[in-house]
């Protein structure tokens, strides 16, 4: 008759041997790698158009941040870059328009030329 304790010891010995061989054969490059850090989400800024002004009239942002222009006046306004590289077209009262900031710009309302503003885009070092 077989000894059940001896059979259990043999089984454990075989199991440990297999685990040891498997561990020795694993390659370091198969280790899980950490995911690259995610880029920060863009910040969202609001510029109100009210009382025939851009409020605030100067804004400091980082590249890729979003600037939402909200028209709180009763009349239509627009947001036009001085060099006319971008424009919102007319924004009716109660509506908004969004810009993704890629570079610093001075802007104005082409409908009401006295309205002016500035977006200053800083790089990731704050310059």
Backbone torsions as a table, in degrees:
resi	resn	phi	psi	omega
1	UNK	NA	139.7	-177.7
2	UNK	-80.9	150.0	177.6
3	UNK	-86.8	115.1	-178.4
4	UNK	-63.3	-33.0	179.5
5	UNK	-66.5	-40.0	178.9
6	UNK	-65.7	-39.0	178.6
7	UNK	-64.4	-39.9	178.5
8	UNK	-65.0	-41.4	178.9
9	UNK	-63.6	-43.3	178.7
10	UNK	-61.6	-42.3	179.6
11	UNK	-62.1	-45.9	178.9
12	UNK	-63.5	-39.4	178.1
13	UNK	-60.8	-45.7	179.4
14	UNK	-64.5	-41.3	179.5
15	UNK	-63.1	-46.2	178.5
16	UNK	-62.8	-39.6	179.1
17	UNK	-62.9	-45.0	179.2
18	UNK	-62.8	-43.1	178.4
19	UNK	-63.0	-41.2	179.1
20	UNK	-63.8	-45.0	-180.0
21	UNK	-63.8	-42.7	179.2
22	UNK	-61.7	-44.4	179.9
23	UNK	-64.4	-39.1	-179.5
24	UNK	-69.4	-28.8	-177.8
25	UNK	-88.6	-6.8	179.9
26	UNK	-72.7	145.9	-177.8
27	UNK	-99.5	142.8	-178.9
28	UNK	-61.7	-30.7	-178.1
29	UNK	-73.4	-3.9	177.2
30	UNK	-93.0	4.1	177.6
31	UNK	-68.6	146.4	177.9
32	UNK	-63.6	139.2	179.2
33	UNK	-102.7	149.4	178.7
34	UNK	-73.1	142.8	177.6
35	UNK	-69.0	144.9	177.7
36	UNK	-63.6	149.7	-178.5
37	UNK	-63.2	142.6	179.4
38	UNK	-77.9	144.7	175.0
39	UNK	-68.1	143.1	-179.9
40	UNK	-64.3	147.7	176.8
41	UNK	-65.6	144.1	178.7
42	UNK	-66.8	144.6	174.8
43	UNK	-78.1	154.6	178.7
44	UNK	-118.9	126.1	179.5
45	UNK	-116.4	150.6	178.1
46	UNK	-119.1	130.7	171.6
47	UNK	-114.2	119.6	177.8
48	UNK	-87.8	140.9	172.6
49	UNK	-106.0	107.2	-178.6
50	UNK	-151.7	147.8	-179.4
51	UNK	53.9	37.9	177.7
52	UNK	61.7	34.1	178.5
53	UNK	-141.2	157.8	168.3
54	UNK	-94.5	124.4	-176.8
55	UNK	-125.5	113.0	-2.5
56	UNK	-75.1	159.0	-179.3
57	UNK	-88.6	-6.7	176.0
58	UNK	-139.5	134.3	-174.5
59	UNK	-139.5	133.1	177.5
60	UNK	-107.0	123.4	-176.7
61	UNK	-134.7	175.6	172.9
62	UNK	-105.9	156.5	179.5
63	UNK	-57.3	131.4	-179.6
64	UNK	94.6	-12.4	177.0
65	UNK	-67.8	157.4	-178.6
66	UNK	-105.6	137.3	176.6
67	UNK	-119.3	121.1	179.1
68	UNK	-105.6	122.4	177.1
69	UNK	-97.2	119.0	-177.7
70	UNK	-112.1	120.8	-179.7
71	UNK	-85.3	109.0	179.1
72	UNK	-97.4	-1.7	178.4
73	UNK	-84.5	167.5	178.3
74	UNK	-79.9	-22.9	-177.2
75	UNK	-102.1	160.0	179.3
76	UNK	-73.8	146.6	174.9
77	UNK	-134.9	169.2	172.6
78	UNK	-137.7	168.0	177.2
79	UNK	-124.9	113.3	-175.4
80	UNK	-126.9	127.4	176.9
81	UNK	-68.2	141.5	-174.6
82	UNK	-53.2	-42.2	177.9
83	UNK	-79.3	1.3	179.8
84	UNK	59.3	30.8	175.2
85	UNK	-76.2	-19.7	173.8
86	UNK	-150.8	153.7	175.8
87	UNK	-153.7	153.9	-179.3
88	UNK	-88.4	-16.8	-163.8
89	UNK	65.2	-176.4	-174.0
90	UNK	-67.3	131.7	176.3
91	UNK	-108.8	108.4	179.8
92	UNK	-63.9	158.0	176.7
93	UNK	-54.8	135.6	-179.8
94	UNK	85.6	-4.9	-179.8
95	UNK	-103.5	173.0	178.6
96	UNK	-140.3	169.2	178.9
97	UNK	-145.4	141.1	-175.9
98	UNK	-115.7	140.4	178.1
99	UNK	-125.9	135.4	170.8
100	UNK	-93.7	118.5	-175.5
101	UNK	-74.1	122.3	178.2
102	UNK	-117.0	-23.7	178.2
103	UNK	-157.6	162.1	178.9
104	UNK	-63.3	146.9	-178.3
105	UNK	-155.5	147.0	169.0
106	UNK	-103.3	137.8	-177.2
107	UNK	-135.6	168.6	179.5
108	UNK	-153.6	171.4	172.8
109	UNK	-95.6	116.2	-178.7
110	UNK	-69.6	-15.9	177.2
111	UNK	-84.0	-36.8	-178.9
112	UNK	-129.7	89.4	-169.9
113	UNK	-59.5	-15.7	-179.7
114	UNK	-76.7	-14.9	-178.4
115	UNK	-86.2	119.5	-177.3
116	UNK	-136.5	154.2	177.8
117	UNK	-156.5	175.2	-177.0
118	UNK	-146.8	139.3	172.0
119	UNK	-116.7	125.1	178.2
120	UNK	-108.5	116.1	-179.2
121	UNK	-97.4	118.7	177.6
122	UNK	-96.8	150.8	174.3
123	UNK	-79.9	-178.3	-175.2
124	UNK	-64.9	-16.1	178.2
125	UNK	-90.1	-2.3	178.7
126	UNK	89.6	13.9	180.0
127	UNK	-100.3	NA	NA
